Amino acid sequence: MRIVELNGPVPCRNPVVTVGTFDGVHVGHQAVLEALRYHASAQSAESAVVTFDPHPRQVIAPDRAPPLLTTVDERAWRIEEAGIDVLAVVAFDHGVRSLEPSDFVLEYLVGYLSASAVVLGHDHGFGRDRSGDVDTLERLGETHGFGVHSVAATDVGGEPVSSTRIRRTIASGDLDIARPLLGGGYPVVGEVVPGDRRGRQIGFPTANVQVDTSTKLMPRPGVYAGRAVTAGGTFDAVVNFGSRPTFDGAAQRFEAHLLDFEGDLYGTKLKLELVHRLRDEAKFESLTQLIHQITTDVDKARALLGRHDLSTRR
């Protein structure tokens, strides 16, 4: 997948385009991406997703902006997994915010991408104050020569899937509810940075993953079973998020122990997927107790992760 800044013309083959923040890239978003791939394939065209960074709410009402389910890197990971050809990122500011729907379409979809068709969720709003909708887009399509395809809402458990609904489940640590909404585990992407090497000293080396906690929604502190995607492959993992009370830690951070992995990850971006919550953080009175608990965590993670094949997300 190519990732480009959408600030000028982008060479694309007859692109079919969708637009949105795609925070979480949840199953509702995945339905839009599936429709996008279908229509692009039918036209022998490239599929292109237009998204925004920062999130529009962080510009429009920063004091009321919800924490993000996915950073740009995490969105890119999930969108690439969905088989999309191009991710085009618009630098969202007050100038973009003020564009009327017709001006947004003319500049970005027609001028920069030469869209042959546009796919949107049925209730998607775009342009100034989200005043544009599917009907608006169909009228603009007749003017500028592109087709429009609308995608119905996705329901899970009798309710529409939304980023707001997912935030509640992630904050509470209830991944069993979050997984069907996300279509997988909760994604976390960050750079691996040096730590204190305590994990290596007790036989469970960990990758310390640096994540921007100022804008992303952090999960409930605790220990999780998940997967780690490296340049060399995907590995089951036990991930701790918290302050490491046994070692009197203060700042919260992610530490991932990759099962059956050998190698050096320093300086690389590690993709983590939190799949199951194993337990709360706990303070242990001795290293022997801690090692015993980590061994139990690893065994439980292997058993739980063996039941889930997340490689065929779409």
C-alpha positions in Angstrom: 0.0 0.0 0.0 1.3 3.5 -0.9 0.9 6.2 1.7 0.8 9.7 0.4 0.1 13.2 1.7 -2.9 14.5 -0.3 -1.7 18.1 -1.0 -1.5 17.8 -4.8 -2.2 15.5 -7.7 -1.5 11.8 -6.9 -0.9 9.4 -9.8 -3.6 6.7 -9.5 -5.1 4.2 -12.0 -8.8 5.2 -12.4 -9.2 5.3 -8.6 -12.3 4.4 -6.6 -12.2 6.4 -3.5 -13.7 6.6 0.0 -13.3 9.3 2.6 -13.4 9.2 6.4 -11.5 9.3 9.7 -11.7 5.5 10.0 -10.9 5.7 13.7 -10.7 2.1 14.9 -11.1 0.7 11.4 -13.9 -1.3 12.9 -16.3 -3.8 11.2 -18.4 -0.9 9.9 -15.4 0.7 8.3 -14.3 -2.7 7.0 -17.6 -3.1 5.2 -16.9 0.2 3.4 -13.4 -1.0 2.6 -14.8 -4.3 1.3 -17.2 -2.4 -1.0 -14.3 -0.2 -2.1 -12.2 -3.1 -3.1 -15.2 -4.7 -4.9 -16.0 -1.7 -7.0 -12.3 -1.0 -7.7 -11.8 -4.6 -8.9 -14.9 -4.4 -11.1 -13.4 -1.3 -12.8 -9.8 -2.6 -12.9 -9.0 0.4 -10.8 -7.0 1.2 -7.7 -8.7 1.6 -4.4 -7.9 4.7 -2.4 -8.8 5.8 1.2 -8.7 9.5 2.1 -8.3 10.1 5.8 -7.3 13.0 8.0 -4.5 13.8 10.5 -5.0 15.2 13.0 -8.5 13.9 13.7 -11.0 16.7 12.8 -12.4 16.9 16.3 -8.9 17.6 17.6 -8.9 20.8 15.5 -12.6 21.8 15.8 -13.1 21.2 19.5 -9.8 20.0 21.1 -11.2 20.3 24.6 -14.0 17.8 23.7 -12.1 15.6 21.3 -12.4 11.9 22.4 -9.2 9.8 22.6 -8.3 8.0 19.4 -8.8 4.3 18.9 -6.2 4.3 16.2 -3.3 6.6 15.4 -2.4 7.2 11.7 0.1 4.4 11.9 -2.5 2.0 13.3 -5.1 3.0 10.8 -2.5 2.5 8.0 -1.8 -1.0 9.3 -5.5 -2.0 9.4 -6.3 -0.4 6.0 -3.3 -2.1 4.4 -4.6 -5.4 5.9 -7.9 -4.8 4.1 -6.1 -4.9 0.8 -6.3 -1.2 -0.1 -3.9 0.2 -2.7 -3.5 3.9 -1.6 -3.9 5.7 1.7 -4.0 9.5 1.1 -3.7 11.6 4.3 -5.1 15.1 4.4 -3.5 17.5 6.9 -6.7 18.7 8.6 -6.8 22.3 9.7 -9.3 25.1 9.8 -8.8 25.8 6.1 -9.9 22.2 5.3 -12.7 22.5 7.9 -14.2 25.5 6.2 -14.4 24.0 2.7 -17.9 23.6 1.4 -18.7 20.0 0.3 -18.5 20.9 -3.4 -15.1 22.6 -2.9 -13.8 19.6 -0.9 -14.9 17.2 -3.7 -13.5 19.5 -6.5 -10.1 19.9 -4.8 -9.4 16.6 -3.3 -11.4 13.9 -5.0 -11.5 15.4 -8.5 -8.5 17.6 -8.6 -5.9 15.5 -6.7 -7.2 12.0 -7.2 -9.4 12.1 -10.4 -11.8 9.7 -8.8 -13.8 7.5 -11.1 -16.2 6.5 -8.3 -16.7 7.2 -4.6 -17.9 4.8 -1.9 -19.4 6.2 1.3 -21.2 5.0 4.4 -24.9 5.8 4.2 -24.7 8.4 7.0 -21.3 9.9 6.2 -21.0 13.7 6.4 -18.2 15.7 4.7 -17.3 19.3 4.0 -18.1 22.3 6.2 -20.0 21.2 9.4 -20.4 17.8 7.8 -23.1 19.3 5.6 -22.4 17.1 2.6 -24.1 13.6 2.4 -24.6 10.8 -0.1 -27.3 12.9 -1.9 -24.9 15.8 -2.2 -22.2 13.5 -3.5 -24.5 12.0 -6.1 -25.3 15.5 -7.5 -21.6 16.3 -7.6 -20.9 13.0 -9.2 -23.3 13.9 -12.1 -21.4 17.2 -12.5 -17.9 15.8 -12.4 -18.4 12.4 -13.9 -17.9 9.9 -11.1 -20.2 7.2 -9.7 -21.4 7.0 -6.1 -22.0 3.8 -4.0 -23.5 3.9 -0.6 -22.8 1.2 2.1 -25.4 0.3 4.7 -24.7 0.5 8.5 -23.2 -2.6 10.2 -25.0 -3.9 13.3 -23.5 -6.1 16.0 -25.7 -7.3 18.8 -28.6 -5.3 17.4 -26.8 -2.0 17.6 -24.9 0.0 15.0 -21.1 -0.3 15.4 -19.5 3.0 16.3 -16.2 4.3 17.5 -17.9 5.7 20.6 -19.3 2.2 21.5 -15.9 0.7 21.1 -14.2 3.3 23.3 -16.4 2.2 26.2 -15.3 -1.4 25.9 -11.6 -0.7 25.5 -11.5 1.6 28.5 -13.2 -1.1 30.7 -10.8 -3.8 29.4 -13.7 -5.9 28.0 -12.0 -7.2 24.9 -14.5 -10.0 24.5 -17.1 -7.3 23.6 -14.6 -5.2 21.7 -13.3 -7.9 19.4 -16.5 -8.5 17.4 -16.8 -4.7 17.0 -13.2 -4.2 15.9 -13.1 -7.3 13.8 -10.0 -8.3 15.8 -7.9 -7.2 18.7 -7.1 -3.7 19.8 -4.1 -2.3 17.7 -1.2 -0.5 19.3 1.8 0.6 17.2 5.0 2.2 18.6 8.7 2.3 18.5 10.7 -0.2 20.5 13.0 1.7 22.9 15.6 0.6 25.4 14.2 -0.4 28.9 15.8 -1.5 32.1 16.3 -5.1 30.9 14.7 -6.6 34.0 12.6 -9.0 31.8 15.7 -10.4 30.1 17.3 -10.9 33.6 14.4 -13.1 34.7 14.2 -15.1 31.5 11.3 -13.1 29.8 12.8 -10.4 27.6 10.3 -7.7 26.7 10.1 -5.0 24.0 9.3 -1.6 25.5 6.9 0.0 23.1 6.8 3.8 23.1 3.2 5.0 22.4 1.8 8.6 22.5 -0.6 8.4 25.4 -1.7 12.0 24.9 -4.2 11.3 22.1 -4.7 7.5 22.0 -7.2 5.7 24.2 -5.2 3.5 26.6 -6.6 0.2 27.6 -7.3 -0.6 31.2 -4.0 -1.4 32.9 -3.3 -5.1 33.1 -1.8 -8.1 31.3 -3.1 -9.1 27.8 -2.6 -12.0 25.4 -2.0 -10.7 21.9 0.1 -10.8 18.8 3.1 -8.8 17.7 3.9 -8.1 14.1 7.6 -7.7 13.2 9.5 -7.4 10.0 10.3 -11.1 10.4 6.8 -12.4 11.1 3.9 -12.5 13.5 4.3 -13.9 17.0 2.0 -14.6 19.9 2.8 -12.3 22.8 2.0 -11.4 26.4 1.7 -7.6 26.8 1.7 -5.7 30.0 0.3 -2.2 30.1 0.8 -0.4 33.3 3.3 0.9 35.9 5.0 -2.4 36.9 4.2 -2.2 40.6 6.6 -5.0 41.6 9.4 -2.7 40.5 7.8 0.5 41.9 7.2 1.9 38.5 5.5 5.2 38.0 4.9 5.9 34.3 2.6 3.6 32.4 4.0 1.8 29.4 3.6 -1.2 27.1 6.0 -4.1 27.5 5.6 -7.1 25.1 7.1 -10.5 25.6 7.1 -12.2 22.2 6.8 -16.0 22.4 9.3 -18.1 20.5 11.1 -14.9 19.2 14.8 -14.2 19.0 16.2 -11.0 17.7 16.8 -7.3 18.2 13.8 -5.0 17.8 15.3 -1.7 19.0 14.5 1.2 16.8 11.8 -0.6 14.9 8.0 0.0 14.9 6.3 -2.9 16.6 2.6 -3.6 15.8 0.7 -5.1 18.8 -2.8 -6.5 18.8 -4.4 -7.0 22.2 -6.8 -9.9 21.9 -7.6 -11.2 25.5 -7.3 -9.6 28.9 -5.6 -12.0 31.2 -5.5 -10.2 34.5 -5.0 -7.0 36.5 -1.6 -5.8 37.3 -0.3 -7.0 40.7 2.6 -6.4 43.0 4.6 -9.6 43.8 6.6 -10.0 47.0 9.4 -11.9 45.2 10.9 -12.5 41.8 10.0 -16.2 42.2 6.3 -15.3 42.5 6.6 -13.0 39.5 8.3 -15.6 37.3 5.7 -18.2 38.3 2.9 -15.8 37.3 4.5 -14.8 34.0 4.9 -18.5 33.2 1.2 -19.0 33.9 0.4 -15.9 31.7 2.4 -17.4 28.8 0.6 -20.8 29.1 -2.8 -19.1 29.2 -2.0 -16.8 26.3 -0.9 -19.8 24.1 -4.1 -21.6 24.9 -6.4 -18.6 24.2 -4.6 -17.4 21.1 -4.7 -20.8 19.6 -8.5 -20.5 19.4 -8.4 -17.3 17.3 -7.2 -17.0 13.7 -7.0 -13.3 13.0 -5.0 -13.6 9.8 -8.2 -13.6 7.7 -9.7 -10.4 9.2 -11.6 -9.4 6.2 
